[in-house]
Structures are given as C-alpha cells and as structure tokens.
Amino acid sequence: MTKFRPIFERFANLNLLVLIEDLRRGLVARNFFIDTFNGTLCPLAHGAMEFSARARDYKPLTHLTEEESFFVCWWDDLNFCYGQPTSKNEQLVEMLLGIYQERLDDADAVQKVMEQLPEGVAV
C-alpha cells in the first residue's frame, strides 16, 4: 500500500478529505474513472478535479504514471492481492488519514514556530 502513497500525497486537503469520506461510505467508483450512472469517482479522479467541478463535465486522464496504472489495476481487480473491496477501502482510508495527519502535524509545528517569533518580524 505504501507504493501508492506518492499518488495521494499530491492531493489537495479538501480532495483528500472528500475521498476519505467517500471511501468510508462506499461511494467510490470501480472499473470507471467517473461512473456517471452512480455519480461516483475513482480514487484518482478525486484528486484530479477541482472541488467545484461537476463530475459529468470532467474529462478522464489520458496518461497515467506507472504507479497510477498499477493502482488502477489493483483498485479495479476485486481478486488482486488484498481480497474484498471493503478491505481495499479500509487500507486506503488508513493511508490517507496518515497523510492528512502528517499535514496537520506540520501545520501545528509551523504555527508554534511563528508564535515564538519576536513581534514585528516579517515572515
């Protein structure tokens, strides 16, 4: 699962949180980049579109990196490696929560440094 981490580290925080929630609720597409029938997106589509964009207006990626291609194969293959789709959801949520928590920790650390700066110091 860690081999997929760099793919999701590029996601904006809001896209990451929406993907986490969609995974928890089982609202993530498989075998489609965008499933317009069910109104769901695959995990990669969550990070590839602006939050305000409408799914039906989105055009799919035409070129995937090797890591992204491997992720798509893993995600879409219900029998690949880890078994059941719910297991994949849980594994992906756990990894995504780790990424998000690291970002929060980094922000807290920067805030503490900023609070310790002498008054009047421009940043």
C-alpha positions as CSV (number, residue, x, y, z in Angstrom):
1,M,0.0,0.0,0.0
2,T,2.9,2.4,0.7
3,K,3.8,2.3,-3.0
4,F,0.6,4.2,-3.7
5,R,1.3,6.9,-1.1
6,P,3.1,9.4,-3.5
7,I,0.0,9.4,-5.8
8,F,-2.2,10.7,-3.0
9,E,0.3,13.0,-1.4
10,R,-0.3,15.3,-4.3
11,F,-4.0,15.7,-3.5
12,A,-5.2,19.0,-2.0
13,N,-6.5,18.6,1.6
14,L,-10.2,19.1,0.6
15,N,-9.9,16.4,-2.1
16,L,-8.2,14.1,0.3
17,L,-11.0,14.6,2.9
18,V,-13.7,14.0,0.3
19,L,-12.1,10.8,-0.8
20,I,-11.7,9.6,2.7
21,E,-15.4,10.2,3.4
22,D,-16.5,8.7,0.1
23,L,-14.4,5.6,0.8
24,R,-16.0,5.2,4.3
25,R,-19.5,5.5,2.7
26,G,-18.7,3.1,-0.2
27,L,-19.2,5.9,-2.7
28,V,-16.1,5.3,-4.9
29,A,-16.2,4.0,-8.4
30,R,-14.5,0.8,-9.6
31,N,-13.9,0.0,-13.2
32,F,-14.7,3.6,-14.2
33,F,-12.8,6.8,-13.8
34,I,-16.2,8.5,-13.4
35,D,-19.3,6.4,-13.0
36,T,-22.0,8.9,-14.2
37,F,-24.7,6.4,-13.6
38,N,-24.0,6.2,-9.9
39,G,-22.4,9.6,-9.6
40,T,-19.1,8.3,-8.2
41,L,-15.5,8.9,-8.9
42,C,-12.5,6.5,-8.7
43,P,-9.9,7.5,-6.1
44,L,-7.6,9.1,-8.7
45,A,-10.4,11.2,-10.1
46,H,-11.0,12.7,-6.6
47,G,-7.5,14.3,-6.7
48,A,-7.6,15.2,-10.4
49,M,-10.6,17.5,-10.4
50,E,-11.2,20.8,-8.7
51,F,-13.7,20.6,-5.9
52,S,-16.2,22.9,-7.6
53,A,-16.0,20.9,-10.9
54,R,-19.0,18.7,-11.9
55,A,-18.2,15.1,-12.4
56,R,-20.2,14.9,-15.7
57,D,-18.0,17.7,-17.2
58,Y,-14.7,16.1,-16.3
59,K,-12.6,14.5,-18.9
60,P,-10.6,11.4,-17.9
61,L,-6.8,11.2,-17.6
62,T,-5.2,10.1,-20.8
63,H,-1.8,9.4,-19.5
64,L,-1.1,7.6,-16.2
65,T,2.2,7.2,-14.5
66,E,3.4,3.7,-13.8
67,E,2.3,4.0,-10.2
68,E,-1.1,5.3,-11.1
69,S,-1.6,2.5,-13.7
70,F,-0.6,-0.1,-11.1
71,F,-3.0,1.5,-8.6
72,V,-5.9,1.4,-11.1
73,C,-5.3,-2.3,-11.8
74,W,-5.1,-3.0,-8.0
75,W,-8.3,-1.0,-7.3
76,D,-10.4,-2.4,-10.1
77,D,-9.3,-6.1,-9.7
78,L,-11.6,-7.5,-6.9
79,N,-9.3,-10.5,-6.5
80,F,-5.9,-8.8,-6.6
81,C,-3.7,-9.1,-3.5
82,Y,-5.9,-7.9,-0.7
83,G,-9.2,-9.5,-1.4
84,Q,-12.5,-7.8,-0.8
85,P,-13.3,-4.3,-1.9
86,T,-14.2,-3.2,1.6
87,S,-10.7,-4.3,2.7
88,K,-9.2,-2.1,0.0
89,N,-11.3,0.8,1.2
90,E,-10.1,0.4,4.7
91,Q,-6.5,0.1,3.7
92,L,-6.7,3.2,1.5
93,V,-8.5,5.2,4.3
94,E,-5.8,4.3,6.8
95,M,-3.1,5.5,4.4
96,L,-5.0,8.7,3.5
97,L,-5.6,9.5,7.2
98,G,-1.9,9.2,7.8
99,I,-1.1,11.7,5.0
100,Y,-3.7,14.1,6.4
101,Q,-2.4,13.8,10.0
102,E,1.1,14.5,8.9
103,R,-0.1,17.7,7.2
104,L,-1.9,18.7,10.4
105,D,1.2,18.0,12.5
106,D,3.4,20.0,10.1
107,A,0.9,22.9,10.3
108,D,0.9,22.8,14.1
109,A,4.7,22.8,14.1
110,V,4.9,25.8,11.8
111,Q,2.3,27.6,13.9
112,K,4.4,27.1,17.1
113,V,7.5,28.5,15.4
114,M,5.5,31.5,14.2
115,E,4.2,32.2,17.6
116,Q,7.7,32.3,19.1
117,L,9.0,34.9,16.6
118,P,9.7,38.3,18.1
119,E,7.0,40.9,17.5
120,G,7.5,42.8,14.3
121,V,9.4,40.1,12.4
122,A,8.1,39.8,8.9
123,V,7.6,36.3,7.6
